[in-house]
């Protein structure tokens, strides 16, 4: 009698290479200027792509005016928009692990890089105004 031995196949989870030098990407889609930056998230141990939407020149200037008020007001408008000024969020919905996650301050409790993402969003906004 021969005895069959079943071997358990181990599935190796593919490890994603961290992006070392994030690159701001800018394109035009349907007449709109959009951009994105992909950054390594130390908390989730994966690369996350953050989309940016250029709001138009007038609204971009409104965003920059908020920088004179406070950095928090400026970044808050990037993340949540500003109803008083009619501004939609500059940072769109990132996809994390194949699923979209709503951008909010709570998002950053489980993810790293808020300063880097806001800095890249600022660079995207100002670059389009220059």
C-alpha positions in Angstrom: 0.0 0.0 0.0 1.2 3.4 -0.9 0.5 6.2 1.4 -0.3 9.6 -0.1 1.2 12.6 1.6 -0.6 15.9 1.2 1.7 18.8 1.5 0.4 22.2 2.5 1.2 24.8 -0.1 2.2 28.1 1.5 1.1 31.2 -0.3 3.6 33.9 0.1 2.1 37.4 0.4 3.8 39.6 -2.1 5.5 42.4 -0.3 5.1 45.8 -1.9 8.2 47.8 -2.4 8.0 51.2 -0.6 8.2 54.2 -2.8 11.3 56.1 -1.7 11.0 59.2 -3.8 7.3 60.2 -4.3 6.6 61.9 -7.6 3.8 64.4 -8.2 1.9 63.4 -11.4 -0.2 65.9 -13.3 -2.6 65.2 -16.1 -5.7 66.5 -17.7 -8.9 64.5 -17.9 -12.2 65.6 -19.4 -11.0 69.2 -19.4 -10.0 69.1 -15.7 -6.6 69.2 -14.2 -5.9 66.3 -11.9 -2.9 65.0 -10.2 -1.7 62.4 -7.7 1.1 61.4 -5.5 1.8 57.9 -4.3 3.4 57.5 -0.8 4.5 54.7 1.4 2.2 54.4 4.5 4.3 53.2 7.5 1.2 52.2 9.4 -0.5 50.1 6.8 2.8 49.0 5.1 1.7 49.8 1.6 1.8 52.4 -1.1 -1.2 54.7 -1.2 -2.1 56.9 -4.2 -3.7 60.2 -3.2 -5.6 62.0 -6.0 -5.7 65.8 -6.3 -8.3 67.8 -8.2 -7.4 71.3 -9.3 -10.4 73.5 -8.4 -9.9 76.3 -11.0 -7.9 79.5 -10.6 -10.4 81.4 -8.5 -10.9 78.6 -6.0 -7.2 77.9 -5.9 -6.6 81.5 -4.8 -9.3 81.0 -2.1 -7.3 78.0 -0.9 -4.1 80.0 -0.8 -5.9 82.8 1.1 -6.7 80.2 3.8 -3.0 79.7 4.3 -2.8 83.3 5.5 -5.5 82.5 8.1 -3.8 79.4 9.5 -2.1 76.2 8.3 -4.9 74.2 9.9 -7.6 76.1 7.9 -5.6 75.5 4.7 -5.0 71.8 5.3 -8.5 71.3 6.6 -9.8 72.7 3.2 -7.5 70.2 1.4 -9.0 67.3 3.4 -12.7 68.4 4.0 -13.3 71.4 1.7 -14.7 74.6 3.0 -18.5 75.2 2.7 -18.2 78.9 3.6 -15.9 79.5 0.6 -17.6 76.9 -1.7 -14.5 74.7 -1.8 -14.5 71.0 -2.4 -11.7 69.0 -0.9 -8.5 69.2 -2.9 -7.4 65.7 -1.9 -9.7 63.0 -3.4 -10.6 59.5 -2.1 -7.5 57.4 -1.8 -7.6 53.6 -2.5 -6.2 51.5 0.3 -5.8 47.8 -0.3 -8.1 48.0 -3.3 -10.9 49.8 -1.4 -11.6 53.5 -1.4 -11.3 55.2 2.0 -13.0 58.5 2.7 -10.6 61.3 3.3 -11.0 62.9 6.7 -9.0 63.8 9.8 -10.1 60.3 11.2 -8.4 58.7 8.1 -5.0 59.9 9.4 -5.4 58.1 12.8 -4.8 54.9 10.9 -2.4 56.2 8.2 0.9 58.0 8.2 2.0 60.9 6.0 -0.5 63.7 6.6 2.2 66.4 6.4 3.7 64.9 3.2 0.4 64.5 1.5 -0.7 68.1 2.4 2.7 69.4 1.3 2.3 67.6 -2.1 -1.2 68.9 -2.4 0.1 72.4 -1.8 2.8 71.9 -4.4 0.2 70.7 -6.9 -2.1 73.7 -6.3 0.7 76.3 -6.4 2.3 74.7 -9.5 -0.9 75.2 -11.4 -1.1 78.9 -10.4 2.5 79.6 -11.5 
